[in-house]
Amino acid sequence: MSDRGAIDGYLRHLAVERGLARNTLVSYTRDLAMYREWLEFHGIADASSATEADLSAFTRYLSTDREPPLGVSSVARVLSSVRGLHRFLLDEGRVEADVSRELRPPKRPARLPKAITIDEVGALLDATAGDEPVQLRDKAFLELLYATGARVSEATALNVDDLVDDEVVRLFGKGGKQRIVPVGSYARAALAAYLVRARPMLSVRGKATPALFLGARGGRLSRQAAWDAIKGAAERAGLEASVSPHTLRHSFATHLLQGGADVRVVQELLGHASVATTQIYTLVTADTLREMYTQAHPRAR
């Protein structure tokens, strides 16, 4: 079987046996065509003749020597296609070993979470003020997001019974993992106002539901409505930065660490399985400290 035949056979395997979508197959076809051209240019007969060193050289080509070089995510995608091809060759008995087994894509640079300042959070929350039911709901919803660091999906999934008492809320994170998180006084006051003055008015517009936060028609608040609420508040507050529900989660973590909270406490509050996930926020606070140091210290510059 020629190298082209091997690639065609692998693509048929992906289409027929694994049932991949057409657009995904187009991506695999493009990636493997790039790999085949590189092998041919370097005098390598087919993929079954490639060595670990060849794959390392191909990786360098993608990220450095190619014109223009591919970005990290694109390199990772191409290498994923190549690894799949070599596993297929092993399964088909064309090779005795998978030379791509140790192939690792380049690491993506850590993306620092986007947080807004404490003053900006205050302006955002102030922009939800109002006595209409939807305004009271949005105020309570955004206050809760910032008070607990909840994901938007966790907050919209809350039921009234998840308010364990006046000071804590029960959140259900990824994999249904439960955690108990304190609720600050501002969020408690906003929730009390919503439950007494707004939720009853919203609930009569739809079928009975245990959902804590209700939409304008009385059903559970949707993720889209949650996004619209925070987007509208950000516009009214005049915030130039892109603000999303996750911005409040990032700000919650960043502000806690800036205030001296232990990273493992923040890990528990956020519901991270690993402290390594939480530690990225320490980079944000370290950047802030460096910036303040540079501005304030007479011999820093």
C-alpha positions as CSV (number, residue, x, y, z in Angstrom):
1,M,0.0,0.0,0.0
2,S,1.4,3.4,-1.0
3,D,1.7,6.2,1.5
4,R,-1.2,8.0,-0.3
5,G,-3.2,4.8,-0.1
6,A,-2.4,4.5,3.6
7,I,-3.7,8.0,4.2
8,D,-6.7,7.4,2.1
9,G,-7.4,4.2,4.0
10,Y,-7.1,6.1,7.3
11,L,-9.5,8.8,6.1
12,R,-12.0,6.1,5.1
13,H,-11.6,4.6,8.5
14,L,-12.4,7.9,10.1
15,A,-15.4,8.4,7.9
16,V,-16.9,5.0,8.0
17,E,-15.9,3.4,11.2
18,R,-15.6,6.4,13.4
19,G,-18.3,8.5,11.7
20,L,-16.5,11.8,11.8
21,A,-18.2,14.9,10.4
22,R,-17.4,16.1,6.9
23,N,-15.7,19.3,8.2
24,T,-13.5,17.2,10.6
25,L,-12.5,15.0,7.7
26,V,-11.6,18.0,5.6
27,S,-9.3,19.1,8.4
28,Y,-7.6,15.7,8.7
29,T,-7.2,15.6,4.9
30,R,-5.5,19.0,4.9
31,D,-3.2,18.1,7.8
32,L,-2.1,14.8,6.4
33,A,-1.5,16.3,2.9
34,M,0.9,18.7,4.6
35,Y,2.7,15.8,6.3
36,R,2.9,13.8,3.1
37,E,4.4,16.7,1.2
38,W,7.0,17.2,3.9
39,L,7.9,13.5,3.8
40,E,8.3,13.5,0.0
41,F,10.4,16.7,0.1
42,H,12.8,15.0,2.5
43,G,13.0,11.8,0.5
44,I,11.1,9.7,3.0
45,A,9.2,7.0,1.0
46,D,6.1,6.9,3.1
47,A,4.8,7.4,6.7
48,S,5.6,3.9,7.6
49,S,9.3,4.7,7.1
50,A,9.3,7.8,9.3
51,T,11.3,7.7,12.5
52,E,10.9,9.6,15.8
53,A,13.6,12.0,14.6
54,D,11.6,12.7,11.5
55,L,8.5,13.5,13.5
56,S,10.6,15.9,15.7
57,A,11.9,17.6,12.6
58,F,8.4,17.8,11.2
59,T,7.2,19.5,14.4
60,R,10.0,22.0,14.2
61,Y,9.1,22.7,10.6
62,L,5.5,23.4,11.5
63,S,6.3,25.9,14.3
64,T,9.5,27.4,13.0
65,D,10.7,26.6,9.5
66,R,7.4,26.7,7.7
67,E,6.4,30.0,6.0
68,P,4.4,31.2,7.7
69,P,4.9,29.2,10.8
70,L,1.7,27.7,12.3
71,G,0.4,28.8,15.7
72,V,0.5,26.6,18.7
73,S,-3.1,25.4,18.4
74,S,-2.7,24.7,14.7
75,V,0.5,22.7,15.3
76,A,-1.3,20.7,18.0
77,R,-4.1,19.9,15.5
78,V,-1.7,18.7,12.7
79,L,0.2,16.5,15.1
80,S,-3.0,15.0,16.4
81,S,-3.8,14.0,12.8
82,V,-0.3,12.6,12.3
83,R,-0.5,10.6,15.6
84,G,-3.8,9.1,14.5
85,L,-2.3,8.0,11.2
86,H,0.6,6.3,12.9
87,R,-1.6,4.5,15.3
88,F,-3.7,3.3,12.4
89,L,-0.6,2.0,10.6
90,L,0.3,0.0,13.7
91,D,-3.2,-1.4,14.1
92,E,-3.2,-2.4,10.4
93,G,0.1,-4.2,10.9
94,R,2.1,-2.0,8.5
95,V,4.6,-1.0,11.2
96,E,5.9,-2.8,14.2
97,A,6.0,0.3,16.5
98,D,4.2,3.6,16.7
99,V,6.9,6.2,16.2
100,S,4.5,9.0,17.2
101,R,3.8,7.5,20.6
102,E,6.2,10.0,22.4
103,L,5.2,12.9,20.1
104,R,4.0,15.8,22.2
105,P,2.5,19.1,20.8
106,P,4.1,22.3,21.9
107,K,2.6,23.7,25.1
108,R,0.2,26.5,24.7
109,P,1.2,29.7,26.6
110,A,-0.7,30.1,29.8
111,R,-3.6,32.5,29.3
112,L,-4.0,34.7,32.3
113,P,-7.6,35.1,33.4
114,K,-9.1,38.4,32.7
115,A,-10.3,40.2,35.8
116,I,-11.6,43.7,36.4
117,T,-10.7,45.9,39.3
118,I,-12.6,46.1,42.5
119,D,-13.9,49.6,41.5
120,E,-15.0,48.3,38.2
121,V,-16.9,45.4,39.8
122,G,-18.6,48.0,42.1
123,A,-19.6,50.1,39.0
124,L,-20.9,46.9,37.3
125,L,-23.0,45.9,40.2
126,D,-24.3,49.4,40.8
127,A,-25.5,49.4,37.2
128,T,-28.0,46.7,38.0
129,A,-29.9,49.0,40.5
130,G,-33.6,49.3,40.0
131,D,-37.0,48.2,41.5
132,E,-38.4,46.2,38.5
133,P,-38.5,42.4,38.9
134,V,-35.9,41.8,36.2
135,Q,-33.6,44.5,37.7
136,L,-33.8,42.9,41.2
137,R,-33.1,39.5,39.7
138,D,-30.1,40.8,37.7
139,K,-28.8,42.5,40.8
140,A,-29.1,39.3,42.9
141,F,-27.6,37.2,40.1
142,L,-24.5,39.3,39.5
143,E,-23.9,39.9,43.2
144,L,-24.0,36.1,43.7
145,L,-21.6,35.5,40.9
146,Y,-19.1,37.8,42.4
147,A,-19.7,36.7,46.0
148,T,-19.2,33.0,45.3
149,G,-17.1,32.8,42.1
150,A,-19.7,30.5,40.7
151,R,-19.7,29.5,37.0
152,V,-22.7,30.9,35.1
153,S,-23.9,27.3,34.6
154,E,-23.7,26.7,38.3
155,A,-25.6,29.9,39.2
156,T,-28.4,29.3,36.6
157,A,-28.8,25.7,37.9
158,L,-29.4,26.8,41.5
159,N,-32.7,25.9,43.1
160,V,-34.2,27.8,46.0
161,D,-33.3,25.0,48.4
162,D,-29.6,25.4,47.5
163,L,-29.6,28.5,49.7
164,V,-28.6,26.4,52.7
165,D,-29.1,29.2,55.1
166,D,-28.7,33.0,55.1
167,E,-24.9,32.8,54.7
168,V,-24.0,29.9,52.4
169,V,-25.0,28.4,49.1
170,R,-24.7,24.9,47.7
171,L,-23.1,24.8,44.3
172,F,-22.8,21.8,41.9
173,G,-19.7,22.0,39.8
174,K,-18.2,19.8,37.0
175,G,-19.1,16.1,37.4
176,G,-21.8,17.0,39.9
177,K,-19.3,17.7,42.6
178,Q,-20.9,19.7,45.4
179,R,-19.3,22.5,47.4
180,I,-20.5,24.9,50.0
181,V,-19.6,28.6,49.5
182,P,-20.1,31.5,51.8
183,V,-22.3,34.4,50.6
184,G,-21.3,37.9,51.5
185,S,-23.6,40.6,53.0
186,Y,-24.1,42.5,49.7
187,A,-25.2,39.4,47.9
188,R,-27.4,38.3,50.8
189,A,-29.2,41.6,50.8
190,A,-29.7,41.4,47.0
191,L,-31.0,37.9,47.2
192,A,-33.4,38.8,50.0
193,A,-34.8,41.6,48.0
194,Y,-35.2,39.4,44.9
195,L,-36.9,36.6,46.8
196,V,-39.4,38.8,48.5
197,R,-40.1,41.4,45.8
198,A,-39.3,39.9,42.4
199,R,-39.3,36.1,42.3
200,P,-43.0,35.8,43.2
201,M,-44.0,38.2,40.4
202,L,-41.8,36.3,37.9
203,S,-43.0,32.8,39.0
204,V,-46.7,33.5,38.2
205,R,-45.7,34.0,34.6
206,G,-44.8,30.4,34.1
207,K,-45.1,26.9,35.5
208,A,-44.0,26.1,39.0
209,T,-40.3,25.5,39.2
210,P,-37.8,25.2,42.0
211,A,-35.3,27.3,40.1
212,L,-33.8,30.2,42.1
213,F,-33.3,32.6,39.2
214,L,-36.3,33.0,36.9
215,G,-36.5,34.4,33.4
216,A,-39.0,37.0,32.3
217,R,-41.5,34.3,31.4
218,G,-41.2,32.5,34.7
219,G,-39.0,29.6,33.7
220,R,-35.4,29.0,34.8
221,L,-33.0,31.8,33.8
222,S,-31.2,30.8,30.6
223,R,-27.4,31.2,30.1
224,Q,-28.2,33.6,27.2
225,A,-30.3,35.8,29.5
226,A,-27.5,35.7,32.1
227,W,-25.0,36.9,29.4
228,D,-27.4,39.6,28.3
229,A,-27.8,40.8,31.9
230,I,-24.1,41.2,32.5
231,K,-23.5,42.7,29.1
232,G,-26.2,45.3,29.6
233,A,-24.8,46.2,33.1
234,A,-21.3,46.5,31.6
235,E,-22.6,48.9,28.9
236,R,-24.5,51.0,31.5
237,A,-21.4,51.1,33.7
238,G,-19.3,52.3,30.8
239,L,-16.8,49.5,31.2
240,E,-14.5,49.3,28.1
241,A,-13.1,45.8,28.9
242,S,-14.9,42.8,27.6
243,V,-17.0,41.5,30.5
244,S,-18.7,38.1,30.7
245,P,-20.2,36.1,33.6
246,H,-16.8,34.4,33.8
247,T,-15.1,37.8,34.4
248,L,-16.8,37.9,37.8
249,R,-15.4,34.4,38.6
250,H,-11.9,35.5,37.6
251,S,-12.3,38.7,39.6
252,F,-13.5,36.8,42.6
253,A,-10.4,34.7,42.6
254,T,-8.0,37.5,41.8
255,H,-9.4,39.8,44.5
256,L,-9.3,37.1,47.2
257,L,-5.6,36.3,46.5
258,Q,-4.8,40.0,46.4
259,G,-6.5,40.3,49.8
260,G,-4.2,37.6,51.2
261,A,-6.4,34.5,50.9
262,D,-4.6,31.1,50.8
263,V,-4.5,29.6,47.3
264,R,-5.9,26.3,48.5
265,V,-8.9,28.1,50.1
266,V,-9.5,29.8,46.8
267,Q,-9.2,26.3,45.1
268,E,-12.0,25.0,47.3
269,L,-14.2,28.0,46.7
270,L,-13.8,27.7,42.9
271,G,-14.3,24.0,42.9
272,H,-11.0,23.3,41.1
273,A,-9.9,19.6,41.2
274,S,-6.2,20.7,41.2
275,V,-4.5,23.6,42.9
276,A,-2.4,24.0,39.8
277,T,-5.5,25.3,38.0
278,T,-6.0,27.9,40.7
279,Q,-2.3,28.9,40.8
280,I,-2.6,30.7,37.5
281,Y,-4.4,33.5,39.4
282,T,-1.2,34.0,41.5
283,L,0.4,35.0,38.2
284,V,-2.2,37.8,37.8
285,T,-1.5,39.1,41.4
286,A,2.3,38.8,40.8
287,D,1.9,40.9,37.7
288,T,0.0,43.5,39.7
289,L,2.6,43.6,42.4
290,R,5.4,44.1,39.9
291,E,3.5,46.9,38.2
292,M,2.9,48.6,41.6
293,Y,6.5,48.1,42.6
294,T,7.8,49.6,39.3
295,Q,5.5,52.6,39.7
296,A,6.2,53.2,43.4
297,H,9.9,52.3,44.1
298,P,12.3,55.1,43.4
299,R,15.0,52.8,42.0
300,A,12.7,50.3,40.2
301,R,13.2,52.0,36.8
